[in-house]
Amino acid sequence: MFHRYILDPEWNERRFSKWMSQDAIEAFEKYSNTPADVFRKAAGYTAHVLQIEQLTRSLRGSEVPRVLDFGCGYGGFLSMCSMYGFEAYGVDRSAAKRDNNSFSKVFAEIEDIANMSPFHALTLFEVLEHLDDPHGLMLRLSELLATGGILVLETPDCSGVRTIETRDDYGKIHPLEHINAFTPETLKRFATRLGFAPIRKPVSCVTCDSMKFVKTVAKRLLGPAMLPTTQLYFRKL
């Protein structure tokens, strides 16, 4: 029923603008938005900022990094970018998230920020799985990214999930919200067909824990032997 009727453009708009109210979002995130989760997410955002800054140096020269975060939510990543001097913009279809955003440069539609392109980096954190036309959307977003620009994609890794047997399976598939499911290989193919080449991201370790630092460096050195993930970096060809 959801995929047959709610994905109709009119009802999809109603889903984002009316059903996903601020109260509904807060109730849904009540048990998953713990202090530890917030800290971990902020550290992850910092790592992305440092990696994007390094990867875009040759492209932008003396310019500040210009970033577009699609599906930016409450603007956490945008705020982190701004603290490092980036010129950051976001797009989110949820009226509740736009109205309660922690960042000012957030818009409802891609066309609202089209004249601010080209961007040096484009990020979509756990967004593609929610989209009814991810290919069409990425074609449009790609037009706003400079040639040689960086694309960051993150989705749940649905490798091996055939049916919902555990809570973890449900969290990955999430049948009431997710329309698409990706594995490391399918996410990579999705991006390469759009004209992006996969790249290795630089080492960025945001921690005071020496063991975590060692593990991060070890993962870098053992990269080819490590299990693939659905947290990928690409460069626009």
JOJO-V962101 format. One record per pair of residues at least 4 apart in sequence whose C-alpha atoms are under 7 Angstrom apart, sorted by the first residue. I is the first residue (numbers start at 0). J is the second residue. D is the distance in whole Angstrom. If there is no record, write none. Layout:
i	j	d
I	J	D
I	J	D
This chain:
i	j	d
0	4	6
1	5	5
2	6	6
5	10	5
5	11	6
6	10	6
6	11	5
6	131	7
7	11	6
8	12	6
9	13	6
10	14	6
11	15	7
12	16	6
13	17	5
13	18	7
14	18	5
14	19	6
15	19	5
15	92	6
15	93	5
15	94	7
16	93	6
16	94	5
19	23	6
19	24	6
19	93	7
20	24	6
20	95	6
21	25	6
21	95	5
22	26	6
23	27	6
24	28	6
25	29	6
28	32	6
32	36	6
32	37	6
33	37	6
34	38	6
35	39	6
36	40	6
37	41	6
38	42	6
39	43	6
40	44	6
41	45	6
42	46	6
42	205	6
43	47	6
44	48	6
44	76	6
44	79	7
45	49	6
45	79	7
46	50	6
46	203	5
46	204	7
46	205	6
47	51	6
48	52	6
48	80	6
49	53	6
49	203	7
50	54	6
50	200	7
50	201	6
50	203	7
51	55	6
52	56	6
52	64	7
55	59	6
55	119	7
55	148	7
56	60	6
58	147	7
63	85	6
63	86	7
64	85	5
64	86	6
64	119	6
65	85	6
65	86	5
65	87	6
65	118	5
65	119	5
65	120	7
66	86	6
66	87	5
66	88	6
66	118	6
66	119	6
66	120	5
66	121	6
67	87	6
67	88	5
67	89	6
67	118	7
67	120	6
67	121	5
67	122	6
68	88	6
68	89	5
68	90	7
68	121	6
68	122	5
68	123	6
69	89	6
69	90	5
69	91	6
69	122	6
69	123	5
70	90	6
70	91	5
70	123	6
70	126	6
71	89	6
71	90	6
71	91	6
72	91	6
72	96	6
73	96	5
73	97	7
73	99	7
73	100	4
73	101	6
74	78	6
74	100	6
74	101	6
74	102	5
75	79	6
76	80	6
77	81	6
77	87	6
77	88	7
77	102	7
78	82	6
78	102	6
79	83	7
80	84	7
80	85	5
80	87	6
81	85	5
81	86	6
81	87	6
88	104	5
88	105	6
89	104	6
89	105	4
89	106	6
90	105	5
90	106	5
90	107	6
90	108	6
90	109	7
91	97	7
91	106	6
91	107	5
92	107	5
93	97	6
94	98	6
95	99	6
96	100	6
97	105	7
106	111	6
109	113	6
113	143	7
116	143	5
116	144	7
117	143	5
117	144	5
117	145	5
118	143	6
118	144	5
118	145	6
119	144	6
119	145	6
119	148	5
119	149	6
120	144	7
120	148	5
120	149	5
120	150	6
121	144	7
121	149	6
121	150	5
121	151	6
122	150	6
122	151	5
122	152	6
123	151	6
123	152	5
123	153	6
124	152	6
124	153	5
124	154	7
125	153	5
125	154	4
125	155	7
126	130	7
126	154	7
127	133	6
127	154	7
128	154	7
128	177	5
128	178	6
128	179	4
128	180	6
129	176	6
129	177	5
129	178	5
129	179	7
130	178	6
131	178	7
132	136	6
133	137	6
134	138	6
135	139	7
136	140	6
137	141	6
138	142	7
138	193	7
140	144	7
144	148	6
146	235	5
146	236	6
147	234	6
147	235	5
147	236	6
148	234	6
148	235	5
149	233	6
149	234	5
149	235	6
150	232	6
150	233	5
150	234	6
151	231	6
151	232	5
151	233	6
152	230	6
152	231	5
152	232	7
153	229	6
153	230	4
153	231	6
154	181	7
154	229	6
154	230	7
155	171	6
155	229	7
156	171	7
156	181	6
156	182	5
156	183	7
156	228	7
156	229	6
157	171	6
157	172	7
157	180	6
157	181	6
157	182	5
158	182	5
160	168	6
163	168	5
163	169	6
164	168	6
165	169	6
166	170	6
167	171	6
168	172	6
169	173	5
172	177	6
172	180	7
173	177	5
181	185	6
181	186	6
182	186	6
182	229	6
183	187	6
183	227	6
183	228	5
183	229	5
184	188	6
185	189	6
186	190	6
186	229	7
187	191	6
188	192	6
189	193	7
190	194	7
190	195	6
191	195	5
191	196	6
194	235	6
194	236	6
195	233	6
195	234	5
195	235	5
195	236	6
196	233	5
196	234	5
196	235	6
196	236	7
197	232	6
197	233	4
197	234	6
198	232	6
198	233	5
198	234	7
199	232	7
200	232	6
202	219	7
204	212	6
204	215	7
206	212	7
208	212	6
209	213	6
210	214	6
211	215	6
212	216	6
213	217	6
214	218	6
215	219	6
216	220	6
217	221	6
218	222	6
221	225	6
